[in-house]
Amino acid sequence: MSRRPDVAASALVLAGALAACSPSGPSESPSDSGGERPGESPLAAYRLDLAGGGGAIDEPGPDVVQEAIAACMKEQGFEYHLDSDAVDDLSLDPADQLALAERRGYGIVGDYSTLDMTLAEELTPQDLYLSTLSEEAQAEYFKALSGDMWEEIADAVAEDHDYDYDWRRAGCEGAAEHEAWATAPSELEVSVPPEHQDVLALVARLPDHIVETTEWREGLARWSSCMSDLGYSFETPNDAFDSIQDGLVEVLEDVTPREWVTIDAENVISYDEGGSSLPDRAAYEALQTRERETATADVSCQQEVGLADASTRGLWELESQFLTEHREELDAFLAWAQSEGLA
């Protein structure tokens, strides 16, 4: 079963996207969002193009990275099927986000008829390939795919420690992303002097603290109130998501599968032939309906109260305070960048 990204992580991704372009959160009405739409980042003057040339870096597309991963995995003796249908919920417009929630909820509870693995067309080619591997082979597969760096990152995040990302230890994914960025057409490397690296590192970590801001807390309170009006009692979107995860555990708790085939972060049940150890269909489908209704209420309330805008305003709140406390260091960095023709 997959776990929804943490609310803080979602805020980080969205706020980062908004910082890089003109703000366009999901709420169309400032009056509905509990405040004005986010303005410009207080640190906008310091967000420089360090690629040089005065233009934005041409980011490698997802297909380029996917193809590089596939080639790398083939060298390791594994198949890697390109994920051409991957959808980033945050990239969708508000109407599409809502439609997606109405259609599949959070994507936790699949169709009942797929539980016995008989409807192979419901699985991706990657799922089918992985289901043919033994447990030991799957462990080797994911070691080749992701390396061991992510375990260290997960531990560091869980313990609130810093970590230094090393693409060499991130398997084929790390190597593919490094290769894609290294060959990006517009990328020209600029070495930032050590005396400016600390302040830039602090700026990069600001989104981690969005959840501590007044704007974000007030946004969550508005979201929770909106959900309450619809008959739900949740404090955060993660709580809504987890309620479905917990419901699925309850529905499956009396099921005795032959084995669990682990597919990445997913657990797919494999049953004995002719076995009757399927969950109660009525309970399962009732949970599927509840998931869609909960997700639809969640997304609609996020849009109604402007939760995305709240995350961005929270980031601006952090940046404003940071600018006050670190203006001298930031100005020194800007002066260096100007001397290098980067600003």
N, C-alpha and C positions, 0 to 999 in steps of 0.2 A: 504494500500500500504506500502510495507516495504521500509525502508531507508537504503541505502548502508552505511556500517561502514565508519566513517570519515577517510580521507587519513592518518591523524596522527595516528589513532588507528591501521590502517592496517600496517603502518610502525612500530608501536610499537610491534605488534604481530610478524611480520616477522623478525624484528631486534632481538627481544628476542629469536626467534627460532634459528637464525643464531649465536647468542652469545653462545647458549648452545651446538652447534655442529659445525662441519666444515662448513665454508661458502659455500653455493651453491645457489646463486641467480638465477633468471630466465634467465639472459643473459649469453650465452655461450661464448661470445667473449669480452674480456676486451677492445679491440679497439672500439667496438660498444658502450660500456657503458660510454664512456667519461672519463675513468680512470681505474686504476688497480683494480682488484678484491679485496674485503676487506681482510685484514690480520687478525691477532689475536686481540682480544679486549685488549686495554691498561690496563683494570682492570682484566684481566684473572687470575692473581695471587691471586686476592682477591675474586674470585667467588668460594667459598668453598662449599663442601658438608656438610651442617650442620646436616645431618641426622645421621652422625656418621658411623663408620664401614668402611670408606674409599670407599664405593660404592655409586652409584647413587640411589636416591629414586625410588622405583618402583611406577610410577604414576598409579593411578586407571584408568582403561579403561572407555570409555564413556558408554559402556553397563552396567557396575557396577553402575555408577551414575544414569543412566536412570531407571534401575530397582529399585533403592532405592527411586527415585522420585515417581515412579508408586505406590510403596508400601505405601509411606507416603500419597499420594493423596487419595488412597483407604481408608485409615484411616479417612481422612477428608470427605469422602462421595462422591468423584469424581472419574471419570475415567481418566487415563493418558495412552495414547497409545505411546509406545516406538517409537522414531524417528530413525529407523534403516537405513534410507536413507540419513541422514544428510551428507552434503558434505562441507568440509572446502576448499574453493578455493585455499587458500595458501598452502595446503598440496599437491596439484596436481603438476605434472611436467609441464614444459612450454607447451608441445604439448597438454596435457589434458586441461590446462587452456584455450588455444586458441580454442580447440574443443568445450568446454563448452560455451564460448562466442558466437561462431558461431551457436550453437544449440539453446540457450535460452536467449542470450543477457545478461542482468543483472537480469533476472527473474522478471521483473516488469510487462510486458504486457503479460498476459496469452492468451490462445487460445480463439478466439471469441466465439466459441460454448459453452464455459463454463460460459459465463456471466450470463445466466439465471438459473444457478445452475442445469441444466438438466443432465449434464455429471458427475454424482457423482463419477465415477471412477477416475476422474482427481483430486479429493480432497483426502487428507489423512484421515485415520480413525479419527485422532485427530480433523481435520477440521469439519468432519461430526458430531462428538460428540458435539463440541462447538456450532455448528449451531443450536442444539436442545435446548440450554439453553437460558433462558431469559436474558435480559440485567443485571438484578440484580444478577442472578445466575452466569453469566460470571464474574462480578466484584468480587463475593465471590471466584470463581474459581481461579482467578489470584492473589487474596490476599493470598489464601492458597498456591499457587504455588510459588510466588516470595516474599511474605511479603510486607513490606513497606520500606525496606532498600534501594531498588533501586530508589525510588522517591527521597530520600535524596541524594543518589549518583549523580543522574541526576542533581539535583539542585546545588550540590557542583561543579560538572564539568562545568555546565553552568556559574557559578559565579566564577570559577577558585579558589575554596576553597578546603582545605584539608578535608578529611573525614576518619573516622575510621570504617572499615567494621566489621559488627557484624553478623555472620552467623545465630544467633538466630532470627534475624529479617528479614531473607531472605527466609522465607517460606520453603517449601519442597525442593526447589533447594539448599538452603543454608545448610539445615540439611543433605541432601543426600551427598553433596560434603564434608561436615565436616566428616560424617561417613565414606565415602570412603577413605579419607586421613588418618583418625584415625586408620583404619585397614589395611593400605598399608603395605605389608610384611616387607619392609626394613626400615620403618620409625622409627627413634628413636629421641625423642624430645631433643633438646639442647636449653637451655635457654641462650640467648645472654645477657651479662651484660648491664644494662641501658646506661653505658657510651659509648657503641659502637652502640647503636640502631639508634641514630640520623644520623650518617654518612651512615649507611646501608639504612635508609629510603630515604636519598637524592639520593643515587645510584639508588634505585628503581624508582625514579621519573625522571631520566635522559631521558628515551625514550619519555616522554611527550613533550620534547623540540626539538625533531628531526626537526620539521618543521621550526625551527628558524635557522638551520645551513646552512652554505654556500653550503655544499655538496647536501643537499636536495633541496635547492632553484635552484641550477644549474641543478640538475636532473629534476626538474619540467620544467625548461626552455627548456631542450632538449626534454622532452616529448611533451610539447606544440608545439615546432617547428615541431616535427615528425607528430603530429596530423594536423598541418597546411598544411603540404605537402600532406596530404590525404584529404584535403578539409574541415577540422573542425577548429573551433575557440574556444578553451577552454584553460584555464590557469591551471586547475588541473583535475585529474580524477573525483573528486567529481562534477565538473561542467558538465562533460560529462554525468554522472549518473543523475544529477538533471534535465538535459535537457529532458530526457525521462520521469521522474516523472512529470515535468511541462506539457509535451505533453499529458500525460494521463489525467491530470486534465482538459486540454482544450477539449480533445475528449469527456470526460464524463460530461462536465459542463451543457449541455442541457438535460441530462438524469434525469428523475424523478423516482427514485426507490420507492417502497413501504416502505422499511426500510433499514437501514444499520446494518448488523450483524457484530459486532466487534470481530475479532478473533486475540487475541494477538495484534501484531503491524499491522495486516492485516485488510483491510476493504473489506468485500465481499458483493456484491450487491444482494439483494433479490427482485424480481419483482412480481407484481400482476400476477395471472394466466391470460394468454392470452394477457398480456400487450405488447405494442409495443415500450416501452421506452428503446430501446437498442441504443447504439451509432451507428453512421454511419459505416457500415462494412468496406467500402473502406478506410475510414480515420483511423479506428482502425487497420486494417491489414497493412496499410502503416506505421503506427507508430511501429508496431511489427517488420516490416522489418528494419526500421530505427534503432530500438533498437539493433538488432543483428549486424547490420553493424557498429554502433557506438561502441558497446562493443568490437567487434572484432578489430577495429582500436585502441581502448584504450589499450587492452591487448597486441596487437602486438607492439605498441609503447613503452609500459612499458618494454617489453622484449628487444626491440631493443636498447633502451638507458640505460638499466640496472637500472631502477628506484629502484628495491629492493636493489641492491648493493649501490645505493646512500643513501638509508635510513640507511643501515648498516654503511657506511663510516661516515654519519652524526652522528650516535651514537658514533662511535669511536672518532670523533672530540670532542664531548661533554665529553667523558670519559677521553681523554687526558688532556683537560683543568681541569677537575675535579681532576685528579690525581696530577696535579701541585699544585692545591690550597688546597688539603686535604690529601697530602701524609702522614703527621704526624699521622692524625687520622686513616687512612687506615692501616698504619704500626702497630699502636697500636692494631687495631683489629686483624691483621694477627698474631701478637705476641701472643695475647690471644688464638687464634685458634690453633696455634702451641703448646701452653702449654696444650691444651685440647686434642691434638692428632688429630685435625681436618684438619691439613694442613701439 
